[in-house]
Amino acid sequence: MKILKDNFNRKIEYLRISVTNRCNSRCKYCMPPEGIKLKSHDEILSFEEITNIVSVFAKLGVKKIRLTGGEPLVRRGIVDLVKKISDIEGINEITLTTNGLLLKKYATKLKEAGLDRVNISIDSLDKEKYSLITCGSSLKDVFEGIEEAKKVGLEPIKLNTVLVKDFNDNEIEDLVNLTRDNNYDIRFIELMTIGDTSNWSKDRYLSNETVLKKIKDLKPVIKKDKSSPADYYQIPGYKGRVGLINPISCGFCDNCNRVRLTSNGSLKLCLHSDEEYDLRKYAYDKIKLEEKILEIIKEKPKEHKLNEGVVIKKNMFQIGG
């Protein structure tokens, strides 16, 4: 069996797939204020193309798939796609990143189709502030989605919070307190300057050290998965954990085991690089596709340059969250 390794001996086992650039929210650090140019149906990968590409990656040792967007739950037929991927030999974990707004509607069907768990974005526990950062979305819908995901067993649930200076840094304690009685991972993510939103983001960055300074009771948890970008902590006696994802203050490239497939079929070897490789043109030729993947993976960079002020051109919704 061929094993997918880059030139730095990192084994690639994790593929993140953006299924759409569309979203039913407008987070200020993700989408530019003037809006976006939506891709037509013909411009994005079909489900057959996605499953063909996943099957080749699975043959090469990829075991985990994450579906992202935009917002993946706005893609028509998303439940069918989850089922198709779950039927591919070698894939043993399917996860999905969502804003949670449609999760109440889809949680049961997604679980039945083979989805294992969800990551849910939630940048404030205040309904007015949440509406502000998302340009009008409902926090109530998100919490209903979280409860439904919990009810059907899409666990452990990971709640992702982008830390924004002078916006939600006064909510850190409240967010951490969600882990007291719930098996949640609350993950604070440092704000990244990406694409057209970089000007909005550059003066709002806050190091995750702020979390450790504010919550003195947090104790480090032994990291079982070295490829995870999060360092985990826990308050003794609490059910859930607190994760810190530090792409700026502390890189995590040495153990990176992931690559990304954009909605139009381009392979990104690093989130923070503008380099992309077209896989769509090989989607119906699995032999050629395998050859190209093995060739391309050797171009995966050793590390990103985000902490050096490098800003990539594409926005997060175009890449896949």
C-alpha positions as CSV (number, residue, x, y, z in Angstrom):
1,M,0.0,0.0,0.0
2,K,1.3,3.5,-0.9
3,I,1.5,5.9,1.9
4,L,1.0,9.6,1.5
5,K,4.0,11.4,3.0
6,D,5.5,14.7,2.3
7,N,9.2,15.6,2.0
8,F,9.4,16.2,5.8
9,N,8.1,12.6,6.6
10,R,4.7,13.9,7.7
11,K,2.0,11.3,7.0
12,I,-1.1,12.8,5.5
13,E,-4.2,11.2,7.0
14,Y,-6.7,14.1,7.1
15,L,-8.5,15.8,4.2
16,R,-10.7,18.8,4.7
17,I,-13.2,19.4,1.9
18,S,-15.1,22.6,1.2
19,V,-18.4,21.7,-0.4
20,T,-19.5,25.2,-1.1
21,N,-18.4,28.9,-0.9
22,R,-22.0,29.9,0.1
23,C,-22.9,30.7,3.6
24,N,-26.1,31.8,5.5
25,S,-24.0,34.0,7.8
26,R,-21.6,36.9,7.2
27,C,-18.9,36.8,9.8
28,K,-16.7,39.9,9.6
29,Y,-13.4,38.1,9.8
30,C,-14.4,35.7,7.1
31,M,-16.4,37.6,4.4
32,P,-15.7,41.1,3.0
33,P,-18.4,43.7,3.7
34,E,-19.2,44.1,0.0
35,G,-20.3,40.5,-0.2
36,I,-19.0,37.7,-2.4
37,K,-19.3,36.3,-5.9
38,L,-21.1,33.0,-5.6
39,K,-19.9,30.1,-7.7
40,S,-22.4,28.5,-10.0
41,H,-23.3,24.8,-9.6
42,D,-21.0,23.9,-12.6
43,E,-18.1,25.6,-10.9
44,I,-18.0,23.4,-7.8
45,L,-17.3,19.7,-7.4
46,S,-20.1,17.3,-7.9
47,F,-20.7,14.6,-5.3
48,E,-19.4,12.0,-7.7
49,E,-16.2,14.0,-8.2
50,I,-15.8,14.4,-4.4
51,T,-16.3,10.7,-3.7
52,N,-13.9,9.8,-6.5
53,I,-11.2,12.0,-5.0
54,V,-11.9,10.8,-1.4
55,S,-11.7,7.2,-2.5
56,V,-8.2,7.8,-3.9
57,F,-7.0,9.6,-0.8
58,A,-8.4,6.8,1.3
59,K,-6.4,4.3,-0.8
60,L,-3.3,6.4,0.1
61,G,-4.0,6.3,3.8
62,V,-6.3,9.2,4.5
63,K,-8.6,8.2,7.3
64,K,-10.4,11.4,8.4
65,I,-12.6,13.7,6.3
66,R,-13.9,17.1,7.5
67,L,-16.7,18.8,5.5
68,T,-16.5,22.6,5.5
69,G,-17.7,25.6,3.5
70,G,-18.8,28.4,3.4
71,E,-21.5,26.7,5.4
72,P,-21.7,23.0,4.3
73,L,-25.3,22.6,5.4
74,V,-26.5,25.0,2.7
75,R,-25.2,22.6,0.1
76,R,-28.2,20.7,-1.3
77,G,-27.9,16.9,-0.7
78,I,-25.3,17.2,2.0
79,V,-26.7,14.2,3.9
80,D,-26.3,12.1,0.8
81,L,-22.7,13.2,0.5
82,V,-22.0,12.1,4.1
83,K,-23.5,8.7,3.3
84,K,-21.4,8.3,0.2
85,I,-18.2,9.2,2.0
86,S,-19.1,6.9,4.9
87,D,-19.3,4.0,2.5
88,I,-15.7,4.5,1.3
89,E,-13.4,1.8,2.6
90,G,-10.6,3.2,4.8
91,I,-12.5,6.3,6.0
92,N,-13.1,5.9,9.7
93,E,-14.1,9.4,10.8
94,I,-16.3,12.1,9.2
95,T,-16.7,15.4,10.8
96,L,-18.3,18.7,9.8
97,T,-17.6,22.3,10.6
98,T,-20.8,24.4,10.8
99,N,-22.1,27.7,12.1
100,G,-25.0,25.6,13.6
101,L,-27.8,27.7,12.2
102,L,-29.3,24.7,10.3
103,L,-28.0,22.0,12.6
104,K,-31.3,21.4,14.4
105,K,-32.9,20.5,11.1
106,Y,-30.1,18.2,9.9
107,A,-28.5,16.6,13.0
108,T,-30.5,13.4,13.1
109,K,-30.2,12.7,9.4
110,L,-26.4,13.5,9.4
111,K,-25.9,11.1,12.3
112,E,-27.8,8.4,10.5
113,A,-25.8,8.9,7.4
114,G,-22.5,8.4,9.2
115,L,-21.4,11.7,10.5
116,D,-19.4,11.3,13.7
117,R,-19.2,14.8,15.2
118,V,-19.4,18.5,14.6
119,N,-17.4,21.6,15.2
120,I,-19.7,24.7,15.7
121,S,-18.6,28.3,15.4
122,I,-19.8,30.5,18.3
123,D,-18.0,33.8,18.8
124,S,-20.2,35.3,21.5
125,L,-22.8,34.2,24.1
126,D,-24.5,37.6,23.9
127,K,-27.3,37.6,21.2
128,E,-26.7,41.2,20.2
129,K,-22.9,40.8,19.8
130,Y,-23.4,37.5,18.0
131,S,-25.8,39.2,15.6
132,L,-23.2,42.0,15.1
133,I,-20.2,39.7,14.3
134,T,-22.3,37.5,12.0
135,C,-24.3,40.4,10.4
136,G,-27.7,39.3,11.6
137,S,-27.6,35.6,12.5
138,S,-29.5,34.2,15.5
139,L,-27.7,32.8,18.5
140,K,-30.9,31.0,19.5
141,D,-30.7,28.9,16.4
142,V,-27.1,28.0,17.2
143,F,-27.9,26.8,20.7
144,E,-30.9,24.8,19.4
145,G,-28.5,23.2,16.9
146,I,-26.0,22.4,19.7
147,E,-28.7,20.7,21.8
148,E,-29.9,18.7,18.9
149,A,-26.4,17.5,18.0
150,K,-25.9,16.6,21.7
151,K,-29.2,14.7,21.7
152,V,-28.4,12.5,18.6
153,G,-24.8,11.8,19.7
154,L,-22.6,14.0,17.5
155,E,-20.1,14.2,20.2
156,P,-17.7,15.3,21.6
157,I,-19.0,18.7,20.4
158,K,-16.3,21.3,19.7
159,L,-17.3,24.9,20.0
160,N,-14.9,27.3,18.1
161,T,-14.5,30.8,19.2
162,V,-12.3,33.3,17.3
163,L,-10.8,35.6,19.9
164,V,-11.3,39.2,18.9
165,K,-9.8,42.1,20.9
166,D,-12.4,44.4,22.5
167,F,-15.2,42.2,21.3
168,N,-15.4,38.9,23.1
169,D,-12.3,38.9,25.4
170,N,-14.7,39.8,28.2
171,E,-16.6,36.6,27.6
172,I,-13.7,34.2,28.1
173,E,-14.8,33.1,31.6
174,D,-18.4,32.6,30.5
175,L,-17.3,30.5,27.5
176,V,-15.0,28.4,29.7
177,N,-17.9,27.8,32.1
178,L,-19.8,26.0,29.4
179,T,-17.4,23.1,30.0
180,R,-18.4,22.8,33.7
181,D,-21.4,20.5,33.1
182,N,-21.1,19.7,29.4
183,N,-18.7,17.5,27.5
184,Y,-17.8,20.3,25.2
185,D,-14.4,21.4,23.9
186,I,-14.4,25.2,23.9
187,R,-11.6,26.1,21.5
188,F,-10.2,29.6,21.3
189,I,-8.7,30.4,17.9
190,E,-6.3,33.3,17.3
191,L,-7.6,35.8,14.8
192,M,-5.9,35.3,11.4
193,T,-5.3,38.1,8.8
194,I,-6.6,36.4,5.6
195,G,-7.7,37.8,2.3
196,D,-10.0,40.8,2.0
197,T,-10.8,40.8,5.7
198,S,-7.2,41.3,6.8
199,N,-7.6,45.1,7.3
200,W,-10.5,44.4,9.7
201,S,-8.5,41.7,11.5
202,K,-5.1,43.3,11.9
203,D,-5.9,45.6,14.9
204,R,-8.1,43.0,16.6
205,Y,-5.6,40.2,17.2
206,L,-5.3,38.9,20.7
207,S,-2.9,36.1,21.8
208,N,-4.5,33.1,23.4
209,E,-2.2,33.7,26.3
210,T,-5.0,36.0,27.4
211,V,-7.2,32.9,28.1
212,L,-4.5,31.4,30.4
213,K,-4.0,34.7,32.2
214,K,-7.8,35.2,32.8
215,I,-8.5,31.6,33.8
216,K,-5.9,30.6,36.4
217,D,-7.5,27.3,37.2
218,L,-6.8,25.7,33.8
219,K,-4.5,22.8,33.9
220,P,-2.7,21.3,30.8
221,V,-4.1,18.0,29.4
222,I,-1.7,15.5,28.0
223,K,-1.9,15.8,24.2
224,K,-2.8,12.4,22.7
225,D,-3.0,13.5,19.1
226,K,0.2,15.4,18.1
227,S,-1.4,16.4,14.8
228,S,-4.1,18.4,16.5
229,P,-3.6,22.1,16.3
230,A,-5.1,22.7,19.7
231,D,-3.3,22.5,23.1
232,Y,-5.9,21.4,25.6
233,Y,-6.5,22.5,29.2
234,Q,-9.2,21.6,31.8
235,I,-10.4,23.0,35.1
236,P,-10.3,20.1,37.6
237,G,-13.9,18.7,38.1
238,Y,-15.2,20.1,34.8
239,K,-16.6,17.7,32.2
240,G,-15.3,19.5,29.1
241,R,-12.0,21.0,28.0
242,V,-10.6,24.2,26.8
243,G,-8.5,24.2,23.6
244,L,-6.1,26.9,22.4
245,I,-5.3,27.1,18.7
246,N,-2.4,29.4,18.2
247,P,-1.5,29.8,14.5
248,I,0.2,33.2,15.2
249,S,1.8,33.1,18.6
250,C,2.9,29.4,18.3
251,G,2.9,27.5,15.1
252,F,1.9,23.8,14.9
253,C,3.4,22.8,11.6
254,D,5.8,20.1,12.6
255,N,3.0,17.5,13.0
256,C,0.6,18.8,10.3
257,N,-1.2,15.8,8.7
258,R,-3.8,17.6,6.7
259,V,-4.5,19.0,3.3
260,R,-7.5,20.9,1.9
261,L,-9.7,20.5,-1.1
262,T,-11.5,23.7,-2.2
263,S,-15.1,23.7,-3.6
264,N,-13.8,24.1,-7.1
265,G,-11.4,21.1,-6.9
266,S,-8.1,22.7,-6.0
267,L,-5.8,21.1,-3.5
268,K,-4.2,23.4,-0.9
269,L,-1.3,21.9,1.0
270,C,-1.2,24.7,3.6
271,L,-4.0,27.0,4.7
272,H,-1.6,29.9,4.7
273,S,-0.3,29.6,1.2
274,D,-1.7,30.8,-2.1
275,E,-0.4,27.7,-3.9
276,E,-3.1,25.4,-5.2
277,Y,-3.1,22.4,-7.5
278,D,-6.1,21.4,-9.7
279,L,-7.4,18.0,-9.0
280,R,-10.7,18.3,-10.6
281,K,-9.4,17.6,-14.1
282,Y,-8.3,14.1,-12.8
283,A,-11.5,13.3,-10.9
284,Y,-12.7,10.7,-13.3
285,D,-9.3,9.1,-13.9
286,K,-8.3,7.5,-10.6
287,I,-5.0,6.2,-11.8
288,K,-3.9,9.6,-12.9
289,L,-5.4,11.2,-9.9
290,E,-3.4,9.0,-7.6
291,E,-0.2,9.8,-9.5
292,K,-0.8,13.5,-9.2
293,I,-1.6,13.4,-5.5
294,L,1.6,11.6,-4.8
295,E,3.5,14.1,-6.9
296,I,1.8,17.2,-5.5
297,I,2.1,16.2,-1.8
298,K,5.9,16.6,-2.1
299,E,5.3,20.3,-2.5
300,K,3.8,20.7,1.0
301,P,5.8,23.4,2.7
302,K,7.6,22.8,6.0
303,E,5.7,25.6,7.8
304,H,3.5,28.6,7.2
305,K,4.7,32.2,7.4
306,L,1.6,33.7,9.1
307,N,3.6,34.8,12.1
308,E,5.8,36.7,9.8
309,G,3.0,38.9,8.6
310,V,2.3,37.0,5.3
311,V,-1.3,37.5,4.2
312,I,-2.8,35.1,1.6
313,K,-5.1,36.4,-1.1
314,K,-8.2,34.2,-0.7
315,N,-10.8,34.6,2.0
316,M,-11.6,31.8,4.4
317,F,-15.0,31.1,2.9
318,Q,-13.2,30.5,-0.5
319,I,-10.7,28.0,1.1
320,G,-12.9,26.2,3.6
321,G,-13.0,26.8,7.3
